[in-house]
Amino acid sequence: MSNVRYVGLDVHKEFIVMAVADGSGAPAEVLRRFESSAPQVLAALRKLGPLSALKVCYEAGPTGYGLYRSLRAAGVDCQVIAPALIPKQNQRLKTDRRDARKLAHFLRSGDLVSVWVPDEQTEALRDLERARDDARLALRRIQQQLLKLLLRNGRVFTEGKEHWTKTHWNWIRRQRFAEESQQRVLADALQTVEQAQARLARLDQDLAECTIGWRLLPLVQNLQAFRGIKLLTAVGVAAEIGDFQRFPTAGKFMAFVGLVPSEQSSGAARRQGRITKTGNRHVRRLLLEAAWQYVGAPATVGPALAARRRHVPENVVAIADQALRRLRRKAWKMTLCKKPACQIATALARELAGFIWSAARATDVLPRTTTAGTNLQQRTRAPQPAGGGGSERVGVSLRPRRRPER
């Protein structure tokens, strides 16, 4: 009989419920409920025996990774569990005590899947780039409200084809309403848009400054060798994914971001449907936006992309060039097959994810002790191609539908 004891913690903002299962195979038992704090958890764990003989787990959630880091620092073998991958039991009965017992039971049986926990600096960068994404959504929301205000009053922009250009802004500022209330609403919307734009620019600058000294900065620089990926997208992918070494194959990474087709097969019949859309939604959106740059993309490398590649190792540049050739060819073939544009972009995003995985696996990140101002040196390993290359058919005319690089 094993001397290891398995502890399941159902963690909430104000309290924690603890359940324990021993190595004898007996059902897990709920021990106690106490205040949600690391000292209280450690005090309760010490009553169970030596900390080295305990295995502890709790679900990932809004409480973050503070408890995980505190328990690890104290020498406790702690895991943060993916809630969606916990085996399902009777869903009609769900209580805190049952959840704690379930965690302890499945931790002992080895049926739980732990999540990757970022270091504190990476988690801080993740918060910053997510704040930037929130600012983008806030700006889009107020812009939509402004357009609806003008449309309700019969003001339609006809002086150009695109909204939010300089001509469009000048047209909006020239609008005058007979009612003072509506004029004040317009003035308030314009002021809010200007503030949102200033917030977005400020967060962009903060991202550029805070990545200096980040241990994943070599990865950020290497990812910018790809067409469609600039600083914002590279930081987003690096902060959300972190350690690419945890994905043994490119297919595993594609599945993690939900870019593989769903499947319902039985017997000799194989049926594949839409993409699964599981995993990290933010990374999936970034990859989809970058994939639009390969629809009708030129075969040559422009000055901006060449400048981003200046300090990138040759093997990573070779992977990026291979991605450009393969994705252009795939976009051309799917266009000839009359595929919808959104399906083309999704297929390209899946392929691009594989090439990004290959480039990331070829990049050695800096040690965790790196501080700001350190001379950053990139070390690379031999590339691991994610897809075949081949000759490129130059001069194919595709209808461009690309979005700005970010």
N, C-alpha and C positions, 0 to 999 in steps of 0.2 A: 504494500500500500504506500502511495506517495505521501510525503510530508508536506507537499506544496498545497497551499490553500488559495482558492480562487475567489476573488472579491468583485462583486458587481455593484457599482454606484449609480443610482438614479439621481442625477444632479439637477437641482433647480436653483433659482436665484437666491432663495432664502433658506432652503434646507436641502439635505442629502439623505437618501435612504440607502442603507448598506445591507447587502445580502452576501452570504459566504457559502461556498461549496468546498468540501474537502476532497481528498483523493480517493475516498472509499467508494464513490459512486452513489452515495446517499443524496436525496433531494436537497437543493439549496435552501438555506434558512435565512430569514430576515432577522438581523440582529438588533438594529436600532436606527433611529432617525435623529439627526443632529444639525446644528447650524452649518450653513454652507461656507466653509472657510478651510484653507489648507491646514492650519494648526489643528483644527478639530478632526480632520480626516486622519492626520498623522497620529494623533492621540488614540483614535479608535483602532487604527491599524496596529499600533504597538501592543495593544491588548490581545491581539490574535497570535502573536509570536514574533520571531525575528522578521524584520522587513525583507531580508533576502529570501525568505521562504514564501513570500506572497506574490501573487499575480493579480493586478488590479486593472479594471477597465471601466470606462463610462462612455456614453454616446457623445458624438460631436454635436454641438449646439450653440446657442447664443452666448453661453458662458465662456466660450473661448478655450484657450490652451493654458491658462494660468495654473490651474490645478495640476495639469500634466507636468508642467515644468517644475513645480514645487515638489511633486512626488518623485520625479526623476532625480532632482538634486539631492533628495534624501536617500537615494539608493533603492527606490521602489520600482519594480518592473511594472510600468503603467502603459496602457494602450488607450488610444481614442478610437472608438468604433464607428464605422459608417452605419447610420441608422437604417438606410434603405436596404442594406444587405444582411440585416438580422433575420434569421429564420422566423417565419410567421407561425403563430400558434392561434389560440382562440381569440379572435378579434372582438368578440362581444364583451369580454371582461378585460379591462385595462386599468390597472391601478399602479401606483408608485411601487408598492411592495412586489407586485407581479413582475414589473419591469426590472427591478433589481435582481429578483431571483432568476429571471430569464437570462440576464447578462452573465451572472455567475455560472449558470448551468452551461450555456453555450461557450463561455470562455474555457471551461474545463474540457468540453468536447472538441474544442478547436474549430468551431463552425463560425467564428466571427472574423470579420475583415477589418483591419485597422486602417486608418487614414494616415497620410503623410502629414507630419506636423512641421511647419516652417520654423526657422529660427526667428528671433525677435526682430531683426533688421528686415528680413524678407516680409514678415507679417506687417511691419510698419509701412513698407513700400506698397504692399498690397492694399492697405487702407487708403493710402494716398491716391493710387491710380483708380480705385473704386470711387473715391470722392470726386475725382475728375470726371468719371463717367456719370455720376449723379449730376454734376454741374452741366454736362452736355445735355442730359435729359431735361433739366430745368430750363435751359435755354430753348430747346426745341418746343417745350410746352408753351412758354410765353409767346414764342413766335407763332405757333398755331392759333393761340387765342387772339393775337393781333390780327392775323389774316381773317379769322372768322368775324371779328368786329367790323372790318372793312367790307367783307362780303355781305354781311347783314344789311349794310347801308348802301349797297349797290356800287361800292368802289372796287373796280376790277383793274388790275395792272395790265396795261396793253403796250407799254413803251419798250418792252423787252421780253425775252423768253424765259429768263431765270429769275427766281426770287432771291432776295437777300444779297443782291449785287449793289454796287454804289448807286446805279440808276434807280433801282427799286427803293433803296432807303431815301433818296432824295424825293421820290414820288410820294412816299408815305408821309414825310415831313411837310409836304405841301398841302396835305389834306386838311380841310376845315369843315367843321360841323356847325349846323345852326344852333343846336342845343349846347349850352355850356357844359352840361354833365357829360355828354359824349366827348367833347373836346378834352375834358380833364381825364377821361378814361384813356383816350389816345395818348395823352402826355404821360400818364402813369405807365402805360405799356411800353412806350419808347424808353422811358427811364429804366424800367425793369430789364428790358433787353440789353441796354448798355451796361448795367451792373452785372448781368449774367455773362456778357461777353468779357468784361474785365475780370470776373472771377475765373472764367475758363482760361484766359491768358495767364493769370497769376498761378493757377495750378499747373499749367504746362511748364512754366518757369521753375516751379518748385520740383516737379518731376526731374527736370534736367539737372538741377543742383543736387538733389538728394541721391541720385544714382552714383555720384562720385564717391568712391570708396566702398561701394556695395560689392559683396563677394560675387554676385552674378553679373557684374558689369561686363566681363569678357563675353558672356553669353548674349547680353543685350547688343553688344557691338557686332558679334557674328551674325545674329539674326537680321540685322539691317543690311546684310549683303543680298537679301532676297528682294525681288521686285514687290512693291506693295507694302513693305514693312519698314517703317521709320521708327523713331524713338518711342512714340506713344504705344504702338502695337508691340514692339519688342519688350518694353518694360512690362506691359500687361501680361504677355505670355510668360515671361520669365518669373514674374511675381506670383502668378496663379499656379503655374506648374512646379517651379522650383527645381526639383531634382528629376531630370529626365532619365537618370540611370535606373529608376524603379520600373521603367517600361522595357522589358526585354526585347520586344519587337515593335516595329512601326505600327502593326495592326493593333497592338494593345493600346498605344497612344491614340490612334484613330477612334477606337471604341470608347476610350475614356472621355473624349470630348463629344461623343455622340454623333459622329459623322459616318458611321457604318450603317448599312441597311438593316432594317428589322427583318425577321424571318419567322415563318410559320410553316414548317415542313413536317411531313409525316409519310413514312414509307418511301415510295419512289418519287413522290411529288415534292418539289422544292419551290416554295413561294417566298419571294423577297418583297418587302414593302418600302415605305419611307424610312428615312434615317431615324435612329432611335431617339436622338435629342436627349440623351442621358449625360450625366457628368457636368462639367463646368460650362455653363451657358455663356459666360463672359468670354472665355477663350474661343468658343465656337463662333460667336459673333465676330470676333477679331479676325479669325481665319477666313470667314466668309467675305468680310469686307476686303481683305487682302487678295482673295482669289479673283475678285472682279478686275484687278489690274492685269490679269493674264488673258482676258477676253479681248482679242484684237491687239495684243501687246506687240510692239516692234521687236525684231530680232536683235537689235543693237542695244547696247547699254548707254543710257543717257549720262550727262555730266553729273547730275545729282546722285544717281546710283553709283557711279564710278567714284565719287568723293566719299560715299559711305563705305566703299570697299577698300579704301586706301590702306587701312591698317588691319585688314582681315586676312587670316592665313589663306594660302592658296588652295588647300584642300576644301575649305569651307566655301570659297568662291566657286570651285568646281562643282560642288553640290548645288549651289544656287543657280549656276548656269545650266546644269542638268535639269533642274526644276523648271527653268524658263523654257527650255526646248520641249520638254515632255508636256507641260501644261498648255503651251501654245498649240501643239499638235493635237492634244485631246480636245481643246476648245474648238479647233477647226473641224475635226471629225464630228463632234456632237452638233455643231451648227449645220453641217451638211445633212445630218439626220433629222433636222427640224426639231431638235430638242428645245424645250422652253429655256429661256435665259436663266431662270432661277435654278433649274436642274443642272445646267452647265456650271454655274458658280458653285453649287453644292458639291458636284463631282470634283471640281478643281480644288476646293477647300480640303477635301479628303486627301487628295494626292499631295497637296501642299503640306498637310500635317505630317505626312511621312517624311518628306524632305527636311522639314524643320526638326523632326526627331533625329534624323541622321546628322544634321549639323550640330545639334545640341550634344549628342553623344560624342562628337569629335572635339568638343570644347571642354577643357579643364577649368573649372571655376576657381576663384581664389580661396585661400583658407578663411575660416570664420573669424580669425583675429585681424583681418584687414581693416585699416582705419582710413579716414579721409586723408587725401594727400599722398597716399602710397603710390609708388610707381607701379602701374598695373602692367603685368606681363602676361600674355596669353600663351598657353601651351596647348598644342593640339595633338590628337592621336590620328591614326590612319582613318580615313572616312569609311563609313558603312553605308553604301548607297541604299536608298529606300525604293528605287525603281529604275527601270531600264532607261538608257539614253536613246541614241539613234540620231540619224541625220535630220536636219530641220528643213522644212519646206518654206522657203523665204518667198515673200511677195503675195501671200494669201490675203485676200481682202476680207476682213471681218467687220461687222458693224460694231464700232467701239461702244462699250457701255461700262466704262470703268469709273470708279469712284476715287476721290483724292486719297493719296497715300497718307497714312497717319503714323 
